[in-house]
Amino acid sequence: MRIRFGRREILDLFAAWIALSVAFTLFLNPYLLEGATVAPIEDVFWAFARELLMSLGTVGVAFVLHELAHKVVAVRFGQVAAFRADYGMLFLAVVSALAGFIFAAPGAVVHRGRITPRESGLIALAGPVTNLALAAAFLPVALLAASTASAVATFGVTINLLLAGFNMLPVGPLDGKTVLRWDRRVYAGVAIPSIVLAVAALFGPGL
């Protein structure tokens, strides 16, 4: 099994990585927008750059591996698969973050070929499950590492739980709708803990 990436696919992945990183930086750090009206612009700039760098390293890993998981499983089932960004939705992700909420549907792995409902469900499931696995991998570092590494890992846990929970919602083009269409029991087994953990990561007391 060989995984190939075209020039357009690499560009789309890069654009989505940057846009999502900016969106999550603004959404998870609302003080940046508040500080822009009262703090020196240099302080706001460096604070944004610091948080964005952290977001690039965590959102980047979470997003790229989520989409790569979709692609790998699709190719495993004999599909021709490639990621395609939705630039309108990328713009909406940034604008929504500025408004205090986030809607992140940056695009999708488009695949073609004959496929069963089970295979389609497994392709969809691969992305959120990968994010749950990444959150579990970040967790020990978040709990045990020194302050800087712990802060980055905590952000990694939060981002991956948010992506897993959001993508398991059974609406629109999200992964959850495809999984639910395939098997309600599998959907419930993954979606319920994913959504609960995402809500806890967003509104809970933190690690």
C-alpha positions as a Markdown table, in Angstrom:
| # | Residue | x | y | z |
|---|---|---|---|---|
| 1 | Met | 0.0 | 0.0 | 0.0 |
| 2 | Arg | 1.6 | 3.3 | -1.1 |
| 3 | Ile | 0.3 | 6.7 | 0.1 |
| 4 | Arg | 0.9 | 9.4 | -2.5 |
| 5 | Phe | 0.3 | 13.2 | -2.1 |
| 6 | Gly | -0.3 | 15.6 | -5.0 |
| 7 | Arg | 0.8 | 19.2 | -5.1 |
| 8 | Arg | -2.7 | 20.5 | -4.6 |
| 9 | Glu | -3.3 | 18.1 | -1.7 |
| 10 | Ile | -0.1 | 19.3 | 0.1 |
| 11 | Leu | -1.2 | 23.0 | -0.5 |
| 12 | Asp | -4.7 | 22.3 | 0.9 |
| 13 | Leu | -3.3 | 20.5 | 3.9 |
| 14 | Phe | -1.0 | 23.4 | 4.6 |
| 15 | Ala | -3.7 | 26.0 | 4.2 |
| 16 | Ala | -6.1 | 24.1 | 6.5 |
| 17 | Trp | -3.3 | 23.6 | 9.1 |
| 18 | Ile | -2.5 | 27.4 | 9.2 |
| 19 | Ala | -6.2 | 28.5 | 9.2 |
| 20 | Leu | -7.2 | 26.0 | 12.0 |
| 21 | Ser | -4.2 | 27.0 | 14.1 |
| 22 | Val | -5.1 | 30.6 | 13.9 |
| 23 | Ala | -8.8 | 29.9 | 14.6 |
| 24 | Phe | -8.0 | 27.7 | 17.7 |
| 25 | Thr | -5.5 | 30.2 | 18.9 |
| 26 | Leu | -8.1 | 33.0 | 18.9 |
| 27 | Phe | -10.9 | 30.8 | 20.3 |
| 28 | Leu | -8.9 | 29.3 | 23.2 |
| 29 | Asn | -7.2 | 32.6 | 24.1 |
| 30 | Pro | -9.9 | 35.3 | 24.0 |
| 31 | Tyr | -7.6 | 37.5 | 26.1 |
| 32 | Leu | -5.6 | 38.2 | 22.9 |
| 33 | Leu | -8.6 | 40.0 | 21.4 |
| 34 | Glu | -9.4 | 41.8 | 24.6 |
| 35 | Gly | -5.8 | 42.8 | 25.1 |
| 36 | Ala | -5.6 | 44.3 | 21.6 |
| 37 | Thr | -7.6 | 47.3 | 22.7 |
| 38 | Val | -5.8 | 48.0 | 26.0 |
| 39 | Ala | -2.3 | 46.5 | 25.9 |
| 40 | Pro | 0.7 | 47.6 | 23.8 |
| 41 | Ile | 0.5 | 46.1 | 20.3 |
| 42 | Glu | 4.0 | 44.6 | 20.7 |
| 43 | Asp | 2.9 | 42.6 | 23.8 |
| 44 | Val | -0.3 | 41.4 | 22.0 |
| 45 | Phe | 1.8 | 40.4 | 18.9 |
| 46 | Trp | 4.3 | 38.3 | 20.9 |
| 47 | Ala | 1.6 | 36.7 | 23.0 |
| 48 | Phe | -0.3 | 35.8 | 19.8 |
| 49 | Ala | 2.9 | 34.5 | 18.2 |
| 50 | Arg | 3.6 | 32.3 | 21.2 |
| 51 | Glu | 0.1 | 30.8 | 21.3 |
| 52 | Leu | 0.1 | 30.3 | 17.6 |
| 53 | Leu | 3.3 | 28.4 | 17.6 |
| 54 | Met | 1.9 | 26.1 | 20.3 |
| 55 | Ser | -1.3 | 25.7 | 18.2 |
| 56 | Leu | 0.7 | 24.9 | 15.1 |
| 57 | Gly | 2.5 | 22.1 | 16.9 |
| 58 | Thr | -0.7 | 20.7 | 18.4 |
| 59 | Val | -3.4 | 21.5 | 16.0 |
| 60 | Gly | -1.1 | 20.6 | 13.2 |
| 61 | Val | -0.4 | 17.2 | 14.5 |
| 62 | Ala | -4.1 | 16.6 | 15.4 |
| 63 | Phe | -5.4 | 17.8 | 12.1 |
| 64 | Val | -2.8 | 16.2 | 9.8 |
| 65 | Leu | -3.0 | 12.8 | 11.5 |
| 66 | His | -6.8 | 12.9 | 11.5 |
| 67 | Glu | -6.9 | 13.4 | 7.8 |
| 68 | Leu | -4.1 | 11.0 | 7.2 |
| 69 | Ala | -6.0 | 8.3 | 9.1 |
| 70 | His | -9.0 | 8.8 | 6.8 |
| 71 | Lys | -6.7 | 8.6 | 3.8 |
| 72 | Val | -4.8 | 5.5 | 4.9 |
| 73 | Val | -7.9 | 3.5 | 5.7 |
| 74 | Ala | -9.6 | 4.6 | 2.4 |
| 75 | Val | -6.5 | 3.5 | 0.4 |
| 76 | Arg | -6.5 | 0.3 | 2.5 |
| 77 | Phe | -10.0 | -0.4 | 1.1 |
| 78 | Gly | -8.8 | 0.2 | -2.5 |
| 79 | Gln | -10.0 | 3.8 | -2.8 |
| 80 | Val | -8.3 | 6.7 | -4.6 |
| 81 | Ala | -8.2 | 9.3 | -1.8 |
| 82 | Ala | -7.0 | 12.9 | -1.4 |
| 83 | Phe | -7.6 | 15.7 | 1.1 |
| 84 | Arg | -9.4 | 18.7 | -0.4 |
| 85 | Ala | -9.7 | 21.9 | 1.7 |
| 86 | Asp | -12.9 | 23.9 | 1.8 |
| 87 | Tyr | -11.6 | 27.5 | 1.8 |
| 88 | Gly | -15.0 | 29.0 | 2.6 |
| 89 | Met | -15.2 | 26.9 | 5.7 |
| 90 | Leu | -11.6 | 27.8 | 6.6 |
| 91 | Phe | -12.6 | 31.4 | 6.5 |
| 92 | Leu | -15.7 | 30.7 | 8.6 |
| 93 | Ala | -13.5 | 28.9 | 11.2 |
| 94 | Val | -11.4 | 32.1 | 11.7 |
| 95 | Val | -14.4 | 34.4 | 11.7 |
| 96 | Ser | -16.3 | 32.3 | 14.1 |
| 97 | Ala | -13.3 | 32.2 | 16.5 |
| 98 | Leu | -13.2 | 36.0 | 16.3 |
| 99 | Ala | -16.9 | 36.0 | 17.3 |
| 100 | Gly | -16.2 | 33.7 | 20.4 |
| 101 | Phe | -17.2 | 30.3 | 19.1 |
| 102 | Ile | -15.7 | 27.9 | 16.6 |
| 103 | Phe | -17.0 | 25.9 | 13.6 |
| 104 | Ala | -14.1 | 23.9 | 12.2 |
| 105 | Ala | -14.9 | 21.9 | 9.1 |
| 106 | Pro | -11.8 | 22.6 | 7.0 |
| 107 | Gly | -12.4 | 20.1 | 4.3 |
| 108 | Ala | -12.4 | 16.3 | 3.8 |
| 109 | Val | -10.6 | 13.4 | 2.4 |
| 110 | Val | -12.4 | 12.7 | -0.9 |
| 111 | His | -12.3 | 9.1 | -2.1 |
| 112 | Arg | -13.8 | 7.2 | -4.9 |
| 113 | Gly | -14.2 | 3.6 | -5.8 |
| 114 | Arg | -16.6 | 0.8 | -4.8 |
| 115 | Ile | -17.1 | 0.7 | -1.1 |
| 116 | Thr | -19.5 | -0.9 | 1.5 |
| 117 | Pro | -21.3 | 0.9 | 4.2 |
| 118 | Arg | -19.0 | -0.8 | 6.8 |
| 119 | Glu | -15.9 | 0.4 | 4.9 |
| 120 | Ser | -17.3 | 3.9 | 4.6 |
| 121 | Gly | -18.0 | 3.9 | 8.3 |
| 122 | Leu | -14.5 | 2.7 | 9.2 |
| 123 | Ile | -13.0 | 5.4 | 7.0 |
| 124 | Ala | -15.0 | 8.1 | 8.8 |
| 125 | Leu | -14.3 | 6.6 | 12.3 |
| 126 | Ala | -10.5 | 6.5 | 11.7 |
| 127 | Gly | -10.1 | 10.3 | 12.1 |
| 128 | Pro | -11.8 | 10.8 | 15.5 |
| 129 | Val | -10.3 | 7.6 | 16.9 |
| 130 | Thr | -6.8 | 8.9 | 15.9 |
| 131 | Asn | -7.6 | 12.2 | 17.8 |
| 132 | Leu | -8.6 | 10.2 | 20.9 |
| 133 | Ala | -5.3 | 8.2 | 20.7 |
| 134 | Leu | -3.3 | 11.4 | 20.4 |
| 135 | Ala | -5.1 | 12.9 | 23.4 |
| 136 | Ala | -4.2 | 9.8 | 25.4 |
| 137 | Ala | -0.6 | 10.1 | 24.2 |
| 138 | Phe | -0.4 | 13.8 | 25.2 |
| 139 | Leu | -2.0 | 13.2 | 28.6 |
| 140 | Pro | 1.0 | 11.7 | 30.5 |
| 141 | Val | 3.2 | 14.6 | 29.4 |
| 142 | Ala | 0.6 | 17.1 | 30.4 |
| 143 | Leu | 0.4 | 15.5 | 33.9 |
| 144 | Leu | 4.1 | 14.8 | 34.5 |
| 145 | Ala | 6.3 | 17.0 | 32.5 |
| 146 | Ala | 7.9 | 20.4 | 33.4 |
| 147 | Ser | 5.8 | 23.5 | 33.0 |
| 148 | Thr | 6.5 | 24.4 | 29.4 |
| 149 | Ala | 6.1 | 20.9 | 28.0 |
| 150 | Ser | 3.1 | 20.4 | 30.2 |
| 151 | Ala | 1.4 | 23.5 | 28.8 |
| 152 | Val | 2.0 | 22.3 | 25.2 |
| 153 | Ala | 0.8 | 18.8 | 26.0 |
| 154 | Thr | -2.3 | 20.1 | 27.8 |
| 155 | Phe | -3.1 | 22.1 | 24.7 |
| 156 | Gly | -2.6 | 18.9 | 22.7 |
| 157 | Val | -5.1 | 17.0 | 24.9 |
| 158 | Thr | -7.6 | 19.8 | 24.6 |
| 159 | Ile | -7.3 | 20.2 | 20.8 |
| 160 | Asn | -7.6 | 16.4 | 20.1 |
| 161 | Leu | -10.6 | 16.0 | 22.4 |
| 162 | Leu | -12.3 | 18.9 | 20.7 |
| 163 | Leu | -11.6 | 17.6 | 17.3 |
| 164 | Ala | -12.8 | 14.1 | 18.2 |
| 165 | Gly | -16.0 | 15.3 | 19.9 |
| 166 | Phe | -16.8 | 17.8 | 17.2 |
| 167 | Asn | -16.3 | 15.3 | 14.3 |
| 168 | Met | -18.5 | 12.7 | 16.0 |
| 169 | Leu | -21.5 | 15.0 | 15.9 |
| 170 | Pro | -24.1 | 13.3 | 13.5 |
| 171 | Val | -24.7 | 16.4 | 11.3 |
| 172 | Gly | -23.7 | 17.7 | 7.9 |
| 173 | Pro | -20.5 | 16.4 | 6.4 |
| 174 | Leu | -19.0 | 15.4 | 9.8 |
| 175 | Asp | -17.7 | 11.9 | 10.5 |
| 176 | Gly | -20.3 | 11.1 | 13.0 |
| 177 | Lys | -23.1 | 11.1 | 10.5 |
| 178 | Thr | -21.4 | 8.5 | 8.3 |
| 179 | Val | -20.6 | 6.3 | 11.3 |
| 180 | Leu | -24.2 | 6.6 | 12.6 |
| 181 | Arg | -25.5 | 5.6 | 9.2 |
| 182 | Trp | -23.3 | 2.5 | 9.2 |
| 183 | Asp | -23.8 | 1.2 | 12.8 |
| 184 | Arg | -25.7 | 2.9 | 15.7 |
| 185 | Arg | -24.0 | 0.8 | 18.3 |
| 186 | Val | -20.5 | 1.7 | 17.1 |
| 187 | Tyr | -21.5 | 5.3 | 16.8 |
| 188 | Ala | -22.8 | 5.4 | 20.4 |
| 189 | Gly | -19.7 | 3.7 | 21.7 |
| 190 | Val | -17.4 | 6.3 | 20.2 |
| 191 | Ala | -19.5 | 9.4 | 20.0 |
| 192 | Ile | -20.8 | 9.6 | 23.6 |
| 193 | Pro | -17.4 | 9.5 | 25.3 |
| 194 | Ser | -15.9 | 11.7 | 22.6 |
| 195 | Ile | -18.5 | 14.4 | 23.0 |
| 196 | Val | -18.5 | 14.2 | 26.8 |
| 197 | Leu | -14.7 | 14.5 | 26.9 |
| 198 | Ala | -14.8 | 17.4 | 24.5 |
| 199 | Val | -17.2 | 19.3 | 26.7 |
| 200 | Ala | -15.1 | 18.5 | 29.7 |
| 201 | Ala | -12.0 | 19.7 | 28.0 |
| 202 | Leu | -13.7 | 23.0 | 27.0 |
| 203 | Phe | -15.6 | 23.8 | 30.2 |
| 204 | Gly | -14.0 | 21.6 | 32.9 |
| 205 | Pro | -11.5 | 22.7 | 35.5 |
| 206 | Gly | -8.5 | 21.6 | 33.4 |
| 207 | Leu | -5.7 | 19.1 | 34.1 |
